[in-house]
Amino acid sequence: MPLDCCAFIRLPCFTFFWCCVLWRIRDSYEVEEPFSWVFALLALIFAFKGLDVFNPSKLVSPILVGVVIGFVAHELAHRGVARMYGMSAHFVAFIPGLLLTFLSGFLPVKIIAPGYVRAVPLYGFWHYRGFLYSVAAGPLTNIIISIASLATISLVGYRAFLEPVAFVNAWLAFFNLLPIPPLDGSKVFALNKILWLALIASSIVLLMITGF
């Protein structure tokens, strides 16, 4: 029987990868960074492309690009602002949310709930502005992406590609700003109703402009 040298390389690498993944699953339903980002993006891509993920010609679309950019930027904004105010913040993938996101690839309605940013105050108490701004940073980032996409359309064109990106990010902002727990909007509404009103009004105006 011929010796498969590659197998001796693949098997340890495969084992090491999954050992790292299991080690990163700290709580029973959470996956820590960096694997949380990998699993969340894979679930998102499958949710919007379904079995077309195996067809390279259909894999990339304006909607998918808008969702991926909007989701990653949204979560990075949460994490970045929380860290700026001295909190320990990490993106964690929530396994039930990953499954729901993945399974929505077989449904007409898409679910985007693969994970969230877990922020913990380093000194045992919440900083009011730090908590408020870190929560609001996510939907605000989607609003900025939507505005930037529309501005780019007016300057250089590419409407067919950028308008769906603008719409998706306006929708992500609007949905996350709904004052329903555990969405961002419930926290912003409780802490600063004027800021919440300004943000959700901006997202509604953007939805009207994109006209999807």
Secondary structure, DSSP 8 states (H G I E B T S, - for coil): ----HHHHHHHHHHHHHHHHHHHH--STTEE-TTHHHHHHHHHHHHHHHGGGGG-HHHH--HHHHHHHHHHHHHHHHHHHHHHHTTEEEEEEEEHHHHHHHHHGGGSSS----SEEEEEEETTSS--HHHHHHHHHHHHHHHHHHHHHHHHHHHHH--HHHHHHHHHHHHHHHHHHTSS-TTSHHHHHHHH-HHHHHHHHHHHHHHHHHH--
